[in-house]
Amino acid sequence: NLRSALQTAGYPAEVISKSGKFEVRINQLATREDAEAVLKQLQANAALGVTEGRVALAAR
């Protein structure tokens, strides 16, 4: 549901399975600062339902 809500809002969200849990991710951001800004925007919009999150570097 979260992935769908984010996609509807225009974010390129995807779901992955990791260690038996599911994560919703938004990849391909240019910088860590961009990722932190997006996370703040998501958390500020209560309608999206993002209650927690983290910024991490993707494996290359």
PDBQT receptor file of N, H, CA, C and O in Angstrom, charges set to zero:
ATOM      1  N   ASN A   1       0.824  -1.200   0.000  1.00  0.00    +0.000 N 
ATOM      2  CA  ASN A   1       0.000   0.000   0.000  1.00  0.00    +0.000 C 
ATOM      3  C   ASN A   1       0.865   1.260   0.000  1.00  0.00    +0.000 C 
ATOM      4  O   ASN A   1       0.561   2.229  -0.695  1.00  0.00    +0.000 OA
ATOM      5  N   LEU A   2       1.948   1.240   0.786  1.00  0.00    +0.000 N 
ATOM      6  H   LEU A   2       2.196   0.453   1.351  1.00  0.00    +0.000 HD
ATOM      7  CA  LEU A   2       2.822   2.411   0.845  1.00  0.00    +0.000 C 
ATOM      8  C   LEU A   2       3.460   2.674  -0.515  1.00  0.00    +0.000 C 
ATOM      9  O   LEU A   2       3.523   3.819  -0.963  1.00  0.00    +0.000 OA
ATOM     10  N   ARG A   3       3.930   1.621  -1.168  1.00  0.00    +0.000 N 
ATOM     11  H   ARG A   3       3.879   0.691  -0.803  1.00  0.00    +0.000 HD
ATOM     12  CA  ARG A   3       4.529   1.785  -2.495  1.00  0.00    +0.000 C 
ATOM     13  C   ARG A   3       3.544   2.430  -3.458  1.00  0.00    +0.000 C 
ATOM     14  O   ARG A   3       3.901   3.347  -4.198  1.00  0.00    +0.000 OA
ATOM     15  N   SER A   4       2.332   1.964  -3.449  1.00  0.00    +0.000 N 
ATOM     16  H   SER A   4       2.042   1.219  -2.848  1.00  0.00    +0.000 HD
ATOM     17  CA  SER A   4       1.308   2.509  -4.340  1.00  0.00    +0.000 C 
ATOM     18  C   SER A   4       1.023   3.972  -4.025  1.00  0.00    +0.000 C 
ATOM     19  O   SER A   4       0.889   4.784  -4.940  1.00  0.00    +0.000 OA
ATOM     20  N   ALA A   5       0.929   4.316  -2.751  1.00  0.00    +0.000 N 
ATOM     21  H   ALA A   5       1.038   3.656  -2.008  1.00  0.00    +0.000 HD
ATOM     22  CA  ALA A   5       0.673   5.705  -2.360  1.00  0.00    +0.000 C 
ATOM     23  C   ALA A   5       1.812   6.613  -2.811  1.00  0.00    +0.000 C 
ATOM     24  O   ALA A   5       1.576   7.719  -3.296  1.00  0.00    +0.000 OA
ATOM     25  N   LEU A   6       3.042   6.146  -2.650  1.00  0.00    +0.000 N 
ATOM     26  H   LEU A   6       3.234   5.247  -2.255  1.00  0.00    +0.000 HD
ATOM     27  CA  LEU A   6       4.190   6.945  -3.069  1.00  0.00    +0.000 C 
ATOM     28  C   LEU A   6       4.241   7.089  -4.585  1.00  0.00    +0.000 C 
ATOM     29  O   LEU A   6       4.536   8.170  -5.094  1.00  0.00    +0.000 OA
ATOM     30  N   GLN A   7       3.960   6.021  -5.303  1.00  0.00    +0.000 N 
ATOM     31  H   GLN A   7       3.720   5.143  -4.889  1.00  0.00    +0.000 HD
ATOM     32  CA  GLN A   7       3.956   6.092  -6.766  1.00  0.00    +0.000 C 
ATOM     33  C   GLN A   7       2.866   7.042  -7.263  1.00  0.00    +0.000 C 
ATOM     34  O   GLN A   7       3.087   7.811  -8.199  1.00  0.00    +0.000 OA
ATOM     35  N   THR A   8       1.709   6.985  -6.644  1.00  0.00    +0.000 N 
ATOM     36  H   THR A   8       1.529   6.361  -5.885  1.00  0.00    +0.000 HD
ATOM     37  CA  THR A   8       0.618   7.884  -7.011  1.00  0.00    +0.000 C 
ATOM     38  C   THR A   8       1.015   9.340  -6.781  1.00  0.00    +0.000 C 
ATOM     39  O   THR A   8       0.603  10.230  -7.525  1.00  0.00    +0.000 OA
ATOM     40  N   ALA A   9       1.822   9.574  -5.739  1.00  0.00    +0.000 N 
ATOM     41  H   ALA A   9       2.157   8.852  -5.134  1.00  0.00    +0.000 HD
ATOM     42  CA  ALA A   9       2.293  10.930  -5.430  1.00  0.00    +0.000 C 
ATOM     43  C   ALA A   9       3.478  11.339  -6.306  1.00  0.00    +0.000 C 
ATOM     44  O   ALA A   9       3.981  12.456  -6.182  1.00  0.00    +0.000 OA
ATOM     45  N   GLY A  10       3.928  10.443  -7.192  1.00  0.00    +0.000 N 
ATOM     46  H   GLY A  10       3.520   9.536  -7.293  1.00  0.00    +0.000 HD
ATOM     47  CA  GLY A  10       4.976  10.780  -8.130  1.00  0.00    +0.000 C 
ATOM     48  C   GLY A  10       6.371  10.320  -7.765  1.00  0.00    +0.000 C 
ATOM     49  O   GLY A  10       7.334  10.692  -8.436  1.00  0.00    +0.000 OA
ATOM     50  N   TYR A  11       6.506   9.526  -6.727  1.00  0.00    +0.000 N 
ATOM     51  H   TYR A  11       5.724   9.224  -6.182  1.00  0.00    +0.000 HD
ATOM     52  CA  TYR A  11       7.810   9.009  -6.317  1.00  0.00    +0.000 C 
ATOM     53  C   TYR A  11       8.052   7.635  -6.951  1.00  0.00    +0.000 C 
ATOM     54  O   TYR A  11       7.132   6.820  -7.011  1.00  0.00    +0.000 OA
ATOM     55  N   PRO A  12       9.268   7.368  -7.421  1.00  0.00    +0.000 N 
ATOM     56  CA  PRO A  12       9.558   6.074  -8.053  1.00  0.00    +0.000 C 
ATOM     57  C   PRO A  12       9.844   4.989  -7.003  1.00  0.00    +0.000 C 
ATOM     58  O   PRO A  12      10.950   4.451  -6.945  1.00  0.00    +0.000 OA
ATOM     59  N   ALA A  13       8.866   4.683  -6.200  1.00  0.00    +0.000 N 
ATOM     60  H   ALA A  13       7.968   5.120  -6.247  1.00  0.00    +0.000 HD
ATOM     61  CA  ALA A  13       9.040   3.726  -5.101  1.00  0.00    +0.000 C 
ATOM     62  C   ALA A  13       8.998   2.291  -5.605  1.00  0.00    +0.000 C 
ATOM     63  O   ALA A  13       8.291   1.972  -6.560  1.00  0.00    +0.000 OA
ATOM     64  N   GLU A  14       9.761   1.443  -4.952  1.00  0.00    +0.000 N 
ATOM     65  H   GLU A  14      10.336   1.703  -4.176  1.00  0.00    +0.000 HD
ATOM     66  CA  GLU A  14       9.743   0.009  -5.260  1.00  0.00    +0.000 C 
ATOM     67  C   GLU A  14       9.839  -0.765  -3.953  1.00  0.00    +0.000 C 
ATOM     68  O   GLU A  14      10.294  -0.238  -2.938  1.00  0.00    +0.000 OA
ATOM     69  N   VAL A  15       9.409  -2.010  -3.991  1.00  0.00    +0.000 N 
ATOM     70  H   VAL A  15       9.040  -2.438  -4.816  1.00  0.00    +0.000 HD
ATOM     71  CA  VAL A  15       9.440  -2.882  -2.822  1.00  0.00    +0.000 C 
ATOM     72  C   VAL A  15      10.482  -3.965  -3.044  1.00  0.00    +0.000 C 
ATOM     73  O   VAL A  15      10.564  -4.559  -4.119  1.00  0.00    +0.000 OA
ATOM     74  N   ILE A  16      11.278  -4.213  -2.009  1.00  0.00    +0.000 N 
ATOM     75  H   ILE A  16      11.212  -3.731  -1.135  1.00  0.00    +0.000 HD
ATOM     76  CA  ILE A  16      12.210  -5.335  -2.050  1.00  0.00    +0.000 C 
ATOM     77  C   ILE A  16      12.035  -6.152  -0.782  1.00  0.00    +0.000 C 
ATOM     78  O   ILE A  16      11.589  -5.638   0.243  1.00  0.00    +0.000 OA
ATOM     79  N   SER A  17      12.388  -7.423  -0.859  1.00  0.00    +0.000 N 
ATOM     80  H   SER A  17      12.751  -7.841  -1.692  1.00  0.00    +0.000 HD
ATOM     81  CA  SER A  17      12.365  -8.306   0.292  1.00  0.00    +0.000 C 
ATOM     82  C   SER A  17      13.794  -8.419   0.810  1.00  0.00    +0.000 C 
ATOM     83  O   SER A  17      14.722  -8.697   0.049  1.00  0.00    +0.000 OA
ATOM     84  N   LYS A  18      13.959  -8.202   2.101  1.00  0.00    +0.000 N 
ATOM     85  H   LYS A  18      13.206  -7.976   2.719  1.00  0.00    +0.000 HD
ATOM     86  CA  LYS A  18      15.285  -8.242   2.704  1.00  0.00    +0.000 C 
ATOM     87  C   LYS A  18      15.177  -8.924   4.062  1.00  0.00    +0.000 C 
ATOM     88  O   LYS A  18      14.489  -8.435   4.958  1.00  0.00    +0.000 OA
ATOM     89  N   SER A  19      15.848 -10.035   4.205  1.00  0.00    +0.000 N 
ATOM     90  H   SER A  19      16.407 -10.432   3.478  1.00  0.00    +0.000 HD
ATOM     91  CA  SER A  19      15.861 -10.788   5.470  1.00  0.00    +0.000 C 
ATOM     92  C   SER A  19      14.453 -11.102   5.969  1.00  0.00    +0.000 C 
ATOM     93  O   SER A  19      14.175 -11.003   7.164  1.00  0.00    +0.000 OA
ATOM     94  N   GLY A  20      13.579 -11.476   5.059  1.00  0.00    +0.000 N 
ATOM     95  H   GLY A  20      13.805 -11.556   4.088  1.00  0.00    +0.000 HD
ATOM     96  CA  GLY A  20      12.226 -11.853   5.438  1.00  0.00    +0.000 C 
ATOM     97  C   GLY A  20      11.298 -10.685   5.706  1.00  0.00    +0.000 C 
ATOM     98  O   GLY A  20      10.148 -10.889   6.095  1.00  0.00    +0.000 OA
ATOM     99  N   LYS A  21      11.778  -9.452   5.504  1.00  0.00    +0.000 N 
ATOM    100  H   LYS A  21      12.713  -9.287   5.188  1.00  0.00    +0.000 HD
ATOM    101  CA  LYS A  21      10.954  -8.256   5.696  1.00  0.00    +0.000 C 
ATOM    102  C   LYS A  21      10.881  -7.522   4.366  1.00  0.00    +0.000 C 
ATOM    103  O   LYS A  21      11.666  -7.783   3.455  1.00  0.00    +0.000 OA
ATOM    104  N   PHE A  22       9.945  -6.616   4.269  1.00  0.00    +0.000 N 
ATOM    105  H   PHE A  22       9.307  -6.405   5.010  1.00  0.00    +0.000 HD
ATOM    106  CA  PHE A  22       9.797  -5.830   3.049  1.00  0.00    +0.000 C 
ATOM    107  C   PHE A  22      10.215  -4.395   3.307  1.00  0.00    +0.000 C 
ATOM    108  O   PHE A  22       9.934  -3.832   4.365  1.00  0.00    +0.000 OA
ATOM    109  N   GLU A  23      10.892  -3.810   2.327  1.00  0.00    +0.000 N 
ATOM    110  H   GLU A  23      11.120  -4.267   1.468  1.00  0.00    +0.000 HD
ATOM    111  CA  GLU A  23      11.292  -2.414   2.387  1.00  0.00    +0.000 C 
ATOM    112  C   GLU A  23      10.733  -1.703   1.169  1.00  0.00    +0.000 C 
ATOM    113  O   GLU A  23      10.717  -2.246   0.065  1.00  0.00    +0.000 OA
ATOM    114  N   VAL A  24      10.280  -0.485   1.387  1.00  0.00    +0.000 N 
ATOM    115  H   VAL A  24      10.293  -0.044   2.285  1.00  0.00    +0.000 HD
ATOM    116  CA  VAL A  24       9.883   0.378   0.287  1.00  0.00    +0.000 C 
ATOM    117  C   VAL A  24      11.033   1.353   0.094  1.00  0.00    +0.000 C 
ATOM    118  O   VAL A  24      11.453   2.029   1.034  1.00  0.00    +0.000 OA
ATOM    119  N   ARG A  25      11.540   1.420  -1.134  1.00  0.00    +0.000 N 
ATOM    120  H   ARG A  25      11.199   0.871  -1.898  1.00  0.00    +0.000 HD
ATOM    121  CA  ARG A  25      12.709   2.254  -1.419  1.00  0.00    +0.000 C 
ATOM    122  C   ARG A  25      12.432   3.240  -2.534  1.00  0.00    +0.000 C 
ATOM    123  O   ARG A  25      11.629   2.997  -3.435  1.00  0.00    +0.000 OA
ATOM    124  N   ILE A  26      13.124   4.357  -2.441  1.00  0.00    +0.000 N 
ATOM    125  H   ILE A  26      13.777   4.554  -1.710  1.00  0.00    +0.000 HD
ATOM    126  CA  ILE A  26      13.179   5.319  -3.534  1.00  0.00    +0.000 C 
ATOM    127  C   ILE A  26      14.657   5.456  -3.857  1.00  0.00    +0.000 C 
ATOM    128  O   ILE A  26      15.425   6.002  -3.065  1.00  0.00    +0.000 OA
ATOM    129  N   ASN A  27      15.047   4.965  -5.010  1.00  0.00    +0.000 N 
ATOM    130  H   ASN A  27      14.422   4.521  -5.653  1.00  0.00    +0.000 HD
ATOM    131  CA  ASN A  27      16.453   4.938  -5.409  1.00  0.00    +0.000 C 
ATOM    132  C   ASN A  27      16.754   6.028  -6.424  1.00  0.00    +0.000 C 
ATOM    133  O   ASN A  27      15.873   6.790  -6.822  1.00  0.00    +0.000 OA
ATOM    134  N   GLN A  28      18.006   6.086  -6.832  1.00  0.00    +0.000 N 
ATOM    135  H   GLN A  28      18.721   5.467  -6.509  1.00  0.00    +0.000 HD
ATOM    136  CA  GLN A  28      18.478   6.955  -7.903  1.00  0.00    +0.000 C 
ATOM    137  C   GLN A  28      18.459   8.438  -7.560  1.00  0.00    +0.000 C 
ATOM    138  O   GLN A  28      18.319   9.272  -8.455  1.00  0.00    +0.000 OA
ATOM    139  N   LEU A  29      18.597   8.782  -6.293  1.00  0.00    +0.000 N 
ATOM    140  H   LEU A  29      18.711   8.104  -5.566  1.00  0.00    +0.000 HD
ATOM    141  CA  LEU A  29      18.726  10.187  -5.928  1.00  0.00    +0.000 C 
ATOM    142  C   LEU A  29      20.189  10.583  -6.066  1.00  0.00    +0.000 C 
ATOM    143  O   LEU A  29      21.081   9.776  -5.803  1.00  0.00    +0.000 OA
ATOM    144  N   ALA A  30      20.438  11.814  -6.476  1.00  0.00    +0.000 N 
ATOM    145  H   ALA A  30      19.713  12.470  -6.690  1.00  0.00    +0.000 HD
ATOM    146  CA  ALA A  30      21.789  12.243  -6.833  1.00  0.00    +0.000 C 
ATOM    147  C   ALA A  30      22.737  12.320  -5.639  1.00  0.00    +0.000 C 
ATOM    148  O   ALA A  30      23.900  11.930  -5.747  1.00  0.00    +0.000 OA
ATOM    149  N   THR A  31      22.255  12.816  -4.511  1.00  0.00    +0.000 N 
ATOM    150  H   THR A  31      21.310  13.133  -4.424  1.00  0.00    +0.000 HD
ATOM    151  CA  THR A  31      23.134  13.006  -3.358  1.00  0.00    +0.000 C 
ATOM    152  C   THR A  31      22.436  12.569  -2.080  1.00  0.00    +0.000 C 
ATOM    153  O   THR A  31      21.220  12.384  -2.040  1.00  0.00    +0.000 OA
ATOM    154  N   ARG A  32      23.230  12.411  -1.054  1.00  0.00    +0.000 N 
ATOM    155  H   ARG A  32      24.219  12.561  -1.087  1.00  0.00    +0.000 HD
ATOM    156  CA  ARG A  32      22.684  12.086   0.263  1.00  0.00    +0.000 C 
ATOM    157  C   ARG A  32      21.746  13.201   0.732  1.00  0.00    +0.000 C 
ATOM    158  O   ARG A  32      20.708  12.938   1.340  1.00  0.00    +0.000 OA
ATOM    159  N   GLU A  33      22.121  14.437   0.445  1.00  0.00    +0.000 N 
ATOM    160  H   GLU A  33      22.964  14.651  -0.049  1.00  0.00    +0.000 HD
ATOM    161  CA  GLU A  33      21.293  15.584   0.834  1.00  0.00    +0.000 C 
ATOM    162  C   GLU A  33      19.939  15.538   0.137  1.00  0.00    +0.000 C 
ATOM    163  O   GLU A  33      18.915  15.854   0.743  1.00  0.00    +0.000 OA
ATOM    164  N   ASP A  34      19.931  15.146  -1.135  1.00  0.00    +0.000 N 
ATOM    165  H   ASP A  34      20.762  14.889  -1.628  1.00  0.00    +0.000 HD
ATOM    166  CA  ASP A  34      18.665  14.982  -1.857  1.00  0.00    +0.000 C 
ATOM    167  C   ASP A  34      17.793  13.921  -1.178  1.00  0.00    +0.000 C 
ATOM    168  O   ASP A  34      16.591  14.113  -0.994  1.00  0.00    +0.000 OA
ATOM    169  N   ALA A  35      18.410  12.819  -0.816  1.00  0.00    +0.000 N 
ATOM    170  H   ALA A  35      19.387  12.663  -0.965  1.00  0.00    +0.000 HD
ATOM    171  CA  ALA A  35      17.671  11.725  -0.166  1.00  0.00    +0.000 C 
ATOM    172  C   ALA A  35      17.109  12.172   1.177  1.00  0.00    +0.000 C 
ATOM    173  O   ALA A  35      15.970  11.847   1.512  1.00  0.00    +0.000 OA
ATOM    174  N   GLU A  36      17.897  12.913   1.947  1.00  0.00    +0.000 N 
ATOM    175  H   GLU A  36      18.823  13.177   1.674  1.00  0.00    +0.000 HD
ATOM    176  CA  GLU A  36      17.426  13.403   3.248  1.00  0.00    +0.000 C 
ATOM    177  C   GLU A  36      16.265  14.381   3.075  1.00  0.00    +0.000 C 
ATOM    178  O   GLU A  36      15.316  14.368   3.859  1.00  0.00    +0.000 OA
ATOM    179  N   ALA A  37      16.342  15.229   2.046  1.00  0.00    +0.000 N 
ATOM    180  H   ALA A  37      17.112  15.239   1.409  1.00  0.00    +0.000 HD
ATOM    181  CA  ALA A  37      15.251  16.180   1.783  1.00  0.00    +0.000 C 
ATOM    182  C   ALA A  37      13.973  15.450   1.388  1.00  0.00    +0.000 C 
ATOM    183  O   ALA A  37      12.887  15.811   1.841  1.00  0.00    +0.000 OA
ATOM    184  N   VAL A  38      14.095  14.426   0.549  1.00  0.00    +0.000 N 
ATOM    185  H   VAL A  38      14.977  14.132   0.181  1.00  0.00    +0.000 HD
ATOM    186  CA  VAL A  38      12.919  13.644   0.139  1.00  0.00    +0.000 C 
ATOM    187  C   VAL A  38      12.309  12.949   1.351  1.00  0.00    +0.000 C 
ATOM    188  O   VAL A  38      11.088  12.946   1.511  1.00  0.00    +0.000 OA
ATOM    189  N   LEU A  39      13.135  12.366   2.199  1.00  0.00    +0.000 N 
ATOM    190  H   LEU A  39      14.126  12.368   2.070  1.00  0.00    +0.000 HD
ATOM    191  CA  LEU A  39      12.621  11.695   3.399  1.00  0.00    +0.000 C 
ATOM    192  C   LEU A  39      11.859  12.678   4.283  1.00  0.00    +0.000 C 
ATOM    193  O   LEU A  39      10.795  12.339   4.800  1.00  0.00    +0.000 OA
ATOM    194  N   LYS A  40      12.377  13.871   4.463  1.00  0.00    +0.000 N 
ATOM    195  H   LYS A  40      13.242  14.146   4.043  1.00  0.00    +0.000 HD
ATOM    196  CA  LYS A  40      11.678  14.888   5.269  1.00  0.00    +0.000 C 
ATOM    197  C   LYS A  40      10.337  15.252   4.645  1.00  0.00    +0.000 C 
ATOM    198  O   LYS A  40       9.344  15.404   5.356  1.00  0.00    +0.000 OA
ATOM    199  N   GLN A  41      10.300  15.394   3.319  1.00  0.00    +0.000 N 
ATOM    200  H   GLN A  41      11.107  15.270   2.742  1.00  0.00    +0.000 HD
ATOM    201  CA  GLN A  41       9.044  15.700   2.632  1.00  0.00    +0.000 C 
ATOM    202  C   GLN A  41       8.020  14.591   2.841  1.00  0.00    +0.000 C 
ATOM    203  O   GLN A  41       6.845  14.854   3.097  1.00  0.00    +0.000 OA
ATOM    204  N   LEU A  42       8.479  13.355   2.730  1.00  0.00    +0.000 N 
ATOM    205  H   LEU A  42       9.434  13.141   2.522  1.00  0.00    +0.000 HD
ATOM    206  CA  LEU A  42       7.569  12.218   2.901  1.00  0.00    +0.000 C 
ATOM    207  C   LEU A  42       7.013  12.163   4.312  1.00  0.00    +0.000 C 
ATOM    208  O   LEU A  42       5.819  11.931   4.503  1.00  0.00    +0.000 OA
ATOM    209  N   GLN A  43       7.867  12.373   5.299  1.00  0.00    +0.000 N 
ATOM    210  H   GLN A  43       8.837  12.561   5.144  1.00  0.00    +0.000 HD
ATOM    211  CA  GLN A  43       7.432  12.317   6.693  1.00  0.00    +0.000 C 
ATOM    212  C   GLN A  43       6.516  13.489   7.048  1.00  0.00    +0.000 C 
ATOM    213  O   GLN A  43       5.674  13.367   7.937  1.00  0.00    +0.000 OA
ATOM    214  N   ALA A  44       6.671  14.617   6.366  1.00  0.00    +0.000 N 
ATOM    215  H   ALA A  44       7.355  14.717   5.643  1.00  0.00    +0.000 HD
ATOM    216  CA  ALA A  44       5.837  15.790   6.632  1.00  0.00    +0.000 C 
ATOM    217  C   ALA A  44       4.428  15.641   6.056  1.00  0.00    +0.000 C 
ATOM    218  O   ALA A  44       3.509  16.342   6.478  1.00  0.00    +0.000 OA
ATOM    219  N   ASN A  45       4.258  14.740   5.106  1.00  0.00    +0.000 N 
ATOM    220  H   ASN A  45       5.005  14.170   4.763  1.00  0.00    +0.000 HD
ATOM    221  CA  ASN A  45       2.960  14.532   4.470  1.00  0.00    +0.000 C 
ATOM    222  C   ASN A  45       2.272  13.326   5.114  1.00  0.00    +0.000 C 
ATOM    223  O   ASN A  45       2.465  12.190   4.681  1.00  0.00    +0.000 OA
ATOM    224  N   ALA A  46       1.483  13.577   6.132  1.00  0.00    +0.000 N 
ATOM    225  H   ALA A  46       1.326  14.499   6.483  1.00  0.00    +0.000 HD
ATOM    226  CA  ALA A  46       0.835  12.501   6.896  1.00  0.00    +0.000 C 
ATOM    227  C   ALA A  46      -0.042  11.613   6.016  1.00  0.00    +0.000 C 
ATOM    228  O   ALA A  46      -0.230  10.436   6.325  1.00  0.00    +0.000 OA
ATOM    229  N   ALA A  47      -0.577  12.153   4.934  1.00  0.00    +0.000 N 
ATOM    230  H   ALA A  47      -0.425  13.108   4.682  1.00  0.00    +0.000 HD
ATOM    231  CA  ALA A  47      -1.459  11.380   4.065  1.00  0.00    +0.000 C 
ATOM    232  C   ALA A  47      -0.733  10.214   3.396  1.00  0.00    +0.000 C 
ATOM    233  O   ALA A  47      -1.367   9.233   3.009  1.00  0.00    +0.000 OA
ATOM    234  N   LEU A  48       0.586  10.312   3.257  1.00  0.00    +0.000 N 
ATOM    235  H   LEU A  48       1.101  11.109   3.572  1.00  0.00    +0.000 HD
ATOM    236  CA  LEU A  48       1.351   9.231   2.623  1.00  0.00    +0.000 C 
ATOM    237  C   LEU A  48       1.602   8.066   3.574  1.00  0.00    +0.000 C 
ATOM    238  O   LEU A  48       1.807   6.941   3.119  1.00  0.00    +0.000 OA
ATOM    239  N   GLY A  49       1.592   8.307   4.870  1.00  0.00    +0.000 N 
ATOM    240  H   GLY A  49       1.426   9.221   5.240  1.00  0.00    +0.000 HD
ATOM    241  CA  GLY A  49       1.766   7.233   5.836  1.00  0.00    +0.000 C 
ATOM    242  C   GLY A  49       3.203   6.818   6.090  1.00  0.00    +0.000 C 
ATOM    243  O   GLY A  49       3.451   5.709   6.564  1.00  0.00    +0.000 OA
ATOM    244  N   VAL A  50       4.168   7.703   5.779  1.00  0.00    +0.000 N 
ATOM    245  H   VAL A  50       3.967   8.604   5.394  1.00  0.00    +0.000 HD
ATOM    246  CA  VAL A  50       5.573   7.382   6.044  1.00  0.00    +0.000 C 
ATOM    247  C   VAL A  50       5.869   7.780   7.483  1.00  0.00    +0.000 C 
ATOM    248  O   VAL A  50       5.956   8.967   7.800  1.00  0.00    +0.000 OA
ATOM    249  N   THR A  51       6.021   6.796   8.345  1.00  0.00    +0.000 N 
ATOM    250  H   THR A  51       5.951   5.832   8.088  1.00  0.00    +0.000 HD
ATOM    251  CA  THR A  51       6.242   7.082   9.766  1.00  0.00    +0.000 C 
ATOM    252  C   THR A  51       7.696   6.951  10.174  1.00  0.00    +0.000 C 
ATOM    253  O   THR A  51       8.108   7.494  11.199  1.00  0.00    +0.000 OA
ATOM    254  N   GLU A  52       8.470   6.239   9.383  1.00  0.00    +0.000 N 
ATOM    255  H   GLU A  52       8.135   5.798   8.551  1.00  0.00    +0.000 HD
ATOM    256  CA  GLU A  52       9.889   6.089   9.681  1.00  0.00    +0.000 C 
ATOM    257  C   GLU A  52      10.648   5.910   8.370  1.00  0.00    +0.000 C 
ATOM    258  O   GLU A  52      10.059   5.606   7.332  1.00  0.00    +0.000 OA
ATOM    259  N   GLY A  53      11.918   6.096   8.433  1.00  0.00    +0.000 N 
ATOM    260  H   GLY A  53      12.397   6.342   9.276  1.00  0.00    +0.000 HD
ATOM    261  CA  GLY A  53      12.720   5.930   7.229  1.00  0.00    +0.000 C 
ATOM    262  C   GLY A  53      14.196   6.144   7.547  1.00  0.00    +0.000 C 
ATOM    263  O   GLY A  53      14.572   6.541   8.650  1.00  0.00    +0.000 OA
ATOM    264  N   ARG A  54      15.003   5.869   6.551  1.00  0.00    +0.000 N 
ATOM    265  H   ARG A  54      14.698   5.547   5.654  1.00  0.00    +0.000 HD
ATOM    266  CA  ARG A  54      16.444   6.087   6.706  1.00  0.00    +0.000 C 
ATOM    267  C   ARG A  54      17.042   6.342   5.336  1.00  0.00    +0.000 C 
ATOM    268  O   ARG A  54      16.485   5.959   4.307  1.00  0.00    +0.000 OA
ATOM    269  N   VAL A  55      18.178   6.991   5.353  1.00  0.00    +0.000 N 
ATOM    270  H   VAL A  55      18.630   7.302   6.189  1.00  0.00    +0.000 HD
ATOM    271  CA  VAL A  55      18.925   7.250   4.129  1.00  0.00    +0.000 C 
ATOM    272  C   VAL A  55      20.147   6.347   4.143  1.00  0.00    +0.000 C 
ATOM    273  O   VAL A  55      20.888   6.306   5.125  1.00  0.00    +0.000 OA
ATOM    274  N   ALA A  56      20.352   5.629   3.059  1.00  0.00    +0.000 N 
ATOM    275  H   ALA A  56      19.750   5.662   2.261  1.00  0.00    +0.000 HD
ATOM    276  CA  ALA A  56      21.495   4.708   2.968  1.00  0.00    +0.000 C 
ATOM    277  C   ALA A  56      22.070   4.754   1.561  1.00  0.00    +0.000 C 
ATOM    278  O   ALA A  56      21.357   4.987   0.585  1.00  0.00    +0.000 OA
ATOM    279  N   LEU A  57      23.354   4.531   1.482  1.00  0.00    +0.000 N 
ATOM    280  H   LEU A  57      23.933   4.342   2.275  1.00  0.00    +0.000 HD
ATOM    281  CA  LEU A  57      24.004   4.441   0.176  1.00  0.00    +0.000 C 
ATOM    282  C   LEU A  57      23.683   3.089  -0.442  1.00  0.00    +0.000 C 
ATOM    283  O   LEU A  57      23.703   2.062   0.237  1.00  0.00    +0.000 OA
ATOM    284  N   ALA A  58      23.392   3.099  -1.709  1.00  0.00    +0.000 N 
ATOM    285  H   ALA A  58      23.376   3.933  -2.261  1.00  0.00    +0.000 HD
ATOM    286  CA  ALA A  58      23.101   1.855  -2.420  1.00  0.00    +0.000 C 
ATOM    287  C   ALA A  58      24.397   1.149  -2.761  1.00  0.00    +0.000 C 
ATOM    288  O   ALA A  58      25.415   1.789  -3.027  1.00  0.00    +0.000 OA
ATOM    289  N   ALA A  59      24.353  -0.157  -2.751  1.00  0.00    +0.000 N 
ATOM    290  H   ALA A  59      23.526  -0.677  -2.535  1.00  0.00    +0.000 HD
ATOM    291  CA  ALA A  59      25.507  -0.948  -3.169  1.00  0.00    +0.000 C 
ATOM    292  C   ALA A  59      25.679  -0.787  -4.676  1.00  0.00    +0.000 C 
ATOM    293  O   ALA A  59      24.699  -0.731  -5.419  1.00  0.00    +0.000 OA
ATOM    294  N   ARG A  60      26.913  -0.713  -5.112  1.00  0.00    +0.000 N 
ATOM    295  H   ARG A  60      27.709  -0.758  -4.509  1.00  0.00    +0.000 HD
ATOM    296  CA  ARG A  60      27.158  -0.541  -6.549  1.00  0.00    +0.000 C 
ATOM    297  C   ARG A  60      27.678  -1.791  -7.156  1.00  0.00    +0.000 C 
ATOM    298  O   ARG A  60      27.941  -1.832  -8.358  1.00  0.00    +0.000 OA
TER     299      ARG A  60
